[in-house]
Amino acid sequence: MSGICLAAKLKHAGVPTFTVLEKATDVGGTWRDNRYPGLRCDVPSAFYQYSFHPNPDWSHWLSSGAQIHNYIRTVVDDHGLREHIQLGVEVTCAEFVNGVWRVQDSTGTVREADFLITATGVLHHPVLPDIPGLDDFAGTKFHSARWNDTVSLADKRVAVIGTGSTGAQLVTALAGRVAHLDLFQRTPQWILPLPNWPTDPLTKRLRARMPWLMAAEYALIKRAFALFSTALISPGWQRWLVESLCRAHLYAVRNRELRRTLTPDYQPGCKRLVMSGGFYRAVQRRNVDVVTTAIAHVEPRGIVTADGRLHEADVLVFATGFDAHAYLRPMELIGPDGTTLAEVWRDGPRAYRTIALPGFPNFFMLMGPHSPIGNFSLVAIAEAQSDHIMKWISAWRQGWFSTAAPTAESTAKYNTELRRALPGTVWASGCASWYLGTDGSPEVWPWTPQAHARMLADRHVEDFHVDTEPSAVKVATE
Ligand code: NAP
């Protein structure tokens, strides 16, 4: 999603030579990889889209993953990006040598580039639980992000492990389709009721005829989500409102014991808030059990919990999330002085203003460390970061510099301010989540998404080591 965003901006700016390298055989990132039943984006489609490519035809307020995947493909075709994309190319290493990035793929082929930009996503590497006996299971098992379409789930006993956004969507979609469903819940989640409805044909027509309507809709939802994000970064009435809505929503669960089982003991938003209008209905079905006893091991017939009970299953689905801190990995980056990314990030991923790294010239990241990944539209974040990167590329094309990288001092200063702000956020209020780094500190943006956009509106050249030498030569030959 973010790579295509930047590619479109490069194309519009008239940059003649750029290449997008993609290890898979199709574009779409997370919307290509995730195909589980019930997959929807819980950010409204009118906002979860590129501002430069509004789509009047979204079928719903919250669209399905398949529809978003198709939208990204359409953007690729409509903006003439196909010719710039090389599919099936997995980058293994990139090294900055003699003023250029030498980018090596898994076949050993090396491509050279003046700028290297990574758009490798945050939630990319599925995590499988470390449960004894998993390999002994006689049925079918797979991670939610590696959905197995060859297995028919109708009339099957399905066990779902995990109750994050994925688990909630999956259970809502599967409950009515399978013989029996066991949801293994280690920690309950707060669930904000978010209804979904189809877009009526008149709205589609109006959107298509009046683009300003779509722009207004985009701006309105963006404002509402920005307001929501303040609930996450500081205490106040917004946080109180979110908590009240979540608590009230719990009363959709009629059975007091089940309601207690589903009630978290941490603040809403501490773990990524789940948005769902149907989850509580699904878990109250007769054929659904919420299992809270810890999983002891797996045996051929199913899952055995710590109380010795066997929960028989034909299919095991791991909705157990992703390694959110494996930015760019396993790719290796090597700076001009031989410093590697592995060395720089030994204590966890740190960046300059979410987009760059000291010691790595002409290198930028989309969705880099501490990007605002709360419950905001990542498309809007990708656009703000892409626009910023385009400012650097435009300045380079005009011959203003040849290489630039943030200084270690400016990066340290930014990270000090960031770390000072993190303890006040809801993510640091006491729960385990994928937002937390290995040091227990949240690896997310502790201010508003507007503050992120404002920060990136300027290049802050004073924070960079800028080399002005051989640029004119490059521009002349371009
Ligand atoms: P997740 O939020 O990391 O949730 C993983 C779940 O698996 C948690 O309930 C976790 O329990 C459980 N789990 C992990 N290991 C376990 C084990 N060994 N035994 C039992 N339970 C285990 O992952 P996700 O649901 O895939 O979501 C990841 C992120 O993707 C979301 O937070 C969201 O940002 C994004 N997403 C977005 C949408 C959308 O609509 N926009 C949809 C899906 C996903 P604990 O809580 O106890 O750790």
Boltz pocket constraint, residues with backbone or C-beta under 6 A from the ligand:
constraints:
  - pocket:
      binder: B
      contacts: [[A, 40], [A, 41], [A, 42], [A, 43], [A, 123], [A, 129], [A, 130], [A, 161], [A, 162], [A, 163], [A, 164], [A, 165], [A, 166], [A, 167], [A, 169], [A, 184], [A, 185], [A, 186], [A, 187], [A, 272], [A, 295], [A, 319], [A, 320], [A, 321], [A, 322], [A, 373], [A, 374], [A, 432], [A, 434]]
      max_distance: 6.0
